[in-house]
Amino acid sequence: MKDIAQRAGVSESAVSFALNDRPGVSEITRDRVRRVAEQLGWRPSTAARALSGEGAATVGLVVARPAATLGVDSFFLQLISGIQEVLAERQLGLLFQVVEDVAAECAVYRRWWAEHRVDGVLVVDPRTDDPRPGLLDELGLPGVVIGGLADTHPNLSQVRADDTGAMAAVVGRLYELGHRSVVHIAGLDSLAHTDRRIRSLRAEAARHGLTQVRSVTTDYSDTEGAAVTRRVLGARAAPTALVYDNDVMAAAGAAVVAGLGLSVPRDVSIVSWEDSVLCRMVHPWLTALSRDTIAFGRLAARELTALLDGGAARSVPMPLPRLIERESTAPPPPLTGA
């Protein structure tokens, strides 16, 4: 401030008034101060702004998953890319942290709030019994829940994914192809979207009169995806179709099928919930649900900046993912003796 004041020929208090949009200086002086500040490469101090109650110019994102499983999930990389695009436009920083569980995530929110570290947060992986919305309400910390909750909260917007409709589309297409035995190799059982997908699978199975349909939960890793695939295909009544909750497990499952001497899709069809380049790097290419995850991140970030600008909390739906059929799905093999 002293350097700017000297070069602009004004007092330090005038510099403070000009750079913080406060009354007390003329518009001519304000413009001169800003031009000098820009020439000197000045940027506002986040710590100083927090202490003065003007905000941290930063939003937070905490992911409560083991780092080992997070590292192989392309969804989060694309989501963060979309978030960062919008934050960069607004010159907002992103404070990112990975923790082991939801309790640790809640502790991070309390610390950030006490230290004025963030102006708002992006919440991922909504739980079936989730303490985070209530905590954020208590703290008065604005946030956007990515995925959707069962109820509304005054400070939280929601960007909702239609997991129910997406699962209905997958089951419906497999039924059309002739599949009557389907195993859904799902993600973490504590997540709300896992619960929605499992419920939708059961509802669609009942609607079509299917009795050999079930879900098996995992930690999203390729290791567990492969282990479950090996187990279900080794059972006496092996499924003719497998639906995986992410691309990594689907690719691992395809490798297991080949290792067992079976063929995709001749012996078993495979569907990946998430589409990615990985689905087009294995043989055969995998049928997958495609959604614009980068756009998902952009929308979540825009909803958060709208809250920070004083807007009301609201719920916004994402478009239904599109099922892209590739080489990994086909009618099931004929019954033995047919």
N, C-alpha and C positions, 0 to 999 in steps of 0.2 A: 504493500500500500504506500509505503514511503517513496519507493521508486516511481510509482505511477503518479503520486502527488507532485513530485519534483518535476517530472517531465511534462505533466499537464499544467503546471503552474497554479495548483489549487492546494487546499489543506487536506490532510489525511481524512478528516471527518467528511469533507465533501466527496472524497473518493468512496468512502463507505456508503454514503447516501446514494451515490450514483450507481454503484455496482449492485446494491441490494434493492433498487427500485423504491427508495424511500423519498418522501418529500424533503425539501430543504435546499435543493439546487435547481438551477434553470435547466431547460432542455438542452440548451447549447453546451452548458458545462457537462451535463450527463453524457451527451454524445462524444464530447472531447475525451472525457475520462475513459469511456468504453473503447474508443479507437486506440488510445494509448495502451490500455490493458490488453487489447488484442495483439498489438505490436509486440508487447513484452511476453506474450504467451501465458498470460494469467488465467488460472482456472479457480473456481471457488473451492475452498477447503471443505471436504465432507465432514470432517470432525468438528470444525468450527460451526458449520451449518446445523449439525445435530445439537451442539451445546446451546445454540441460540434458538432452538425450537423450529428451525426452518426446514427440517427434513434431512435425510441422509443421502438423497439422490441415488439410492441403492435398493434393490429388491432382493429377497432371499429365496433360495430353493434348497430344500433338504430332501435327500432320498434315503429312506430307511430300508436298505437292502444290503446284503453282504457284497462287498466290493468285487469279489470273485465272480458272482453271477451278473452283477451290473455291467462288468466290462465286456461281456459278450452280447449284450442286448442293444441292437441298433436303434430301437425305438427311442431311447433316451437321448442318443446323440442327435437324431433328427429333431426331436422335440426342442432340445436346448438351442439348436441352430435357429429354429423359428423364433423362439423367445428372444434370442440375442439380436436378431434383425430389428425387432421393434424397439428393444431397449436402446440399441445404438442410435436409432433415429431420435430418441428422446434424451440422449446423453445420460442414460441411467446405467449404473453398474449392476452386475449380477454376483451376489455372494452365494457360492455353491458349497454344500457340505454333504458328505456321505456318512451315515451313522448306522448302527447295527439294528436298532429297533425303534418303535414309535415312542417309547418312553424317552429315549435319548433325543429324538426329534423334538418332543415337547420341551425338553430342557434347553435345547438350542433356541427355540422360539422365546422362551422366558429370558434367556440371556440377551438375545438380540434386542428384545423390547426394552429391557432395563438399561442397556447400553446405547439405545437409539441407533442401532447399527443399520436397520432397514426401515423403509417406509411401508412396505407390504411384502407379502409372501405368495409364492405359487406352491400349491399343495398337490402332490401326486399320490397315486396309489390309495384312493379312499378305501377305508376298511369297513367291514360289516358292523363292527362296534367301535366307532372311531372317536377317540377323545380329543382330537385336534380341533375340530370346529368349535366345540365348547370353550376350549382354551383360548382360541383366537378371539372369540366373542368377549370373553372375560378381559383379555388384554386390550381389546379395541383395536386390534391390528388387522388392517384390510388384507384380504386374500382372495385368490381364485383357486377353486378346487378343479383339478383337471381329471375328468372322468365322471363326476357327478355323485351326489349324496342322495339319501332317501328323503331328506327334509331340507328346509331353507334356514339360512342364518343371516342376521342383519348386516354383517360386515363382509360376507362372503358371496362372491359371484361363482357360478358354476359353468363349466364348459362340458357338456354331456356327450358321451359316446353311446351310440345305440347298440350295445352288446347283445341285447335280446333280439333285435331285428336281424343282426348279422348272423347269429347262430341259427335263427330260423331259416335264413337264406341258404346256409351251408347244408343243414339237415334236409331241407326241401330238395336241393339239387342232388344230394347223394341218394335220396329216396327215388327220385326220378330215374337215376341211373340203375336202380335195382338193388341198392345196398339195404340190408336189413339188420346187419350187425356192425355197430359203430362204437369205437372207443374214443373219447375226448381226453387227450393228455393235456391237462390243465396246468395253470400256474399255481401260485400260493393260495391256499384255501382261506386265508384271512382277508383277501382283497375283495372289495365289493364287486369289481367287474368279473372276477372269477365266479362269484356266487351268482351273478346275473346270467352268465353263460351256462352254468350248470343247470340253473332253473329253466332256462329257455330250452336247453337240450331235452330235459325231462318232459317239458310241456309239448314240444314238437314230437317226441317219441310217442307220447300218449295219443296225440292227435292223429298220428299215422298208424297207430296200433303196433308199434315196434317194442319188443320186449328184450332184445339183446343190445341195449344201448346204455352206456355208463360213462362216468368221468373218473379220472384218476389224477390227483393233484401232485405237483412237483415243485421244485424251487426255481423253475425256468431254465435250469442249466442243461447243457448238452449231455452231461454225465447222467443226470436223472432221466432226461428224455430218452436216452438210449436204453437205460436199464428197464424202464417201464415198457418200452417197445418190445424188448426181448421177452419180458415176462408175459405180456398179453398175447404175443404171437405164438408163444410156446404153450398156451393153454389149450385144452381139448376143443373148446368152441372158440377158435380164433376169429377176430373181427375181419371183415373184408374192407373196412375203411378206418383210417386214423385221422383225427383232427387235432392239430397241435396248437397250443396257445402262443407260440412265437416261431420265428423262422429258424432259430438256432436248434431248437428241439426237433423241428421237422426235418432239417438236413441230417441231424444225427440219427433220426429214425430211419431215413432212407438208406443210410449207410448200414444200419443193423439189418434191414430187410435184405440187402444184397449179401451181407455176411452170412445170413441164414440160408442162402441159396434160393431165395425167393425173388420175385420180380415185381417192380412197380411200373405200371398199375395192373399187370396181369393177375397177380395174386392178392395184392392189397393196394387200395387207393390212399393217397396222402393229400391232406389239405393243411396249409399253414395259415394261421390267423393273421400274421403280419407278412406283408410282401416286402422284399428287399432284393438287392443284387445277389444275395446268397441263394435265393430261390431260383436264380437263373445261372448259378454256377455248379449246381449238382446235376446229375443225370438220373432220371429224366428231370426236366424243369418242373418245378412244383406249382400246382394250383394254389392260389393264395387270395386272401381278402386284402384288397388294396385301399388304403386311405392316405390322404396327404398329411403325414405326421408333422412336416414342417409348418404347414398351414394351421395345424392343431396348436402348435407352439405360438405362432403369430397371434392367433385369436385369443389364447389365454393371456398373453402379454398385453394385448390391447384392452382386454377386459380389466386387467389390473390397473393399467394407466388411467382408464376411465374412472375407476374407483378413487384413485389418488387425485384425480381432478375434481372430485366431489360428486361423481355420479352415484346413482343408486345401485345396490347389488341386484343382479338378475341372473337368470339361467338361460344359457344359449346352447342349442343343440348343434352337434356336428353332423354332416351328411352321412347317410348310411354307407358303410364300406362296400366296394364293388368286388364281386367274386370274379377273379380272372382265372379262367380254366386253361390249364396247360397240359402237359403230358402225363401228370401223375394221377389223374383221375379217369376212370373208365368203368363200364359195367363190371360187376363182380364175376369171379369165375363160376362156371356152372357147378351145381351141386354134384357130389360124387354119385355116380351111377345114373345121372340124368342123360 
